[in-house]
Amino acid sequence: MKGHFYISFVSLYLYWAILNLLRKNGLVGDVSVNELLFELSRVFLVKYSDGSTGLSEIPKKVEHLIQKLGVDILPKK
């Protein structure tokens, strides 16, 4: 049962951290925390048959959100 409370605490902490990031950048009315996480979940790490890895195609909406948030989480092209 302790693990459940710990995971709940960490997820609540991360939710509020993301919400504060949205507030700081004036995006609360445009996108919710759930929408942001859903959009970011559309980017995958792909492992190719030769052993190399790369990101799947990054949707324009995701690039736009990341740019507006001012975070650097995607590799440079």
C-alpha positions, -999 to 999 in steps of 0.1 A, spaced: 0 0 0 29 24 6 40 20 -30 5 32 -42 7 63 -21 43 71 -33 33 67 -70 2 88 -64 23 115 -48 49 115 -76 22 117 -103 4 145 -85 37 164 -81 44 160 -118 9 170 -128 12 203 -108 47 209 -122 34 206 -158 4 228 -149 26 255 -135 48 253 -167 16 258 -187 5 287 -165 40 303 -167 38 303 -205 1 314 -207 -11 281 -223 -37 271 -197 -66 282 -218 -52 266 -249 -42 231 -237 -47 210 -206 -21 188 -189 -38 157 -203 -38 171 -238 -2 180 -236 8 145 -223 -13 129 -251 4 150 -278 38 142 -264 29 105 -263 27 106 -301 65 108 -303 83 74 -302 119 62 -300 123 39 -329 150 12 -331 161 3 -366 172 -31 -379 208 -19 -380 208 -12 -343 206 26 -345 178 46 -328 159 77 -337 127 95 -330 95 90 -350 82 119 -370 74 147 -347 40 163 -354 39 200 -360 16 205 -331 41 189 -307 69 210 -321 48 241 -316 38 232 -280 74 225 -271 85 258 -286 58 277 -267 67 260 -235 104 269 -239 117 235 -230 145 217 -248 134 180 -249 138 172 -285 172 166 -302 184 192 -327 179 183 -364 
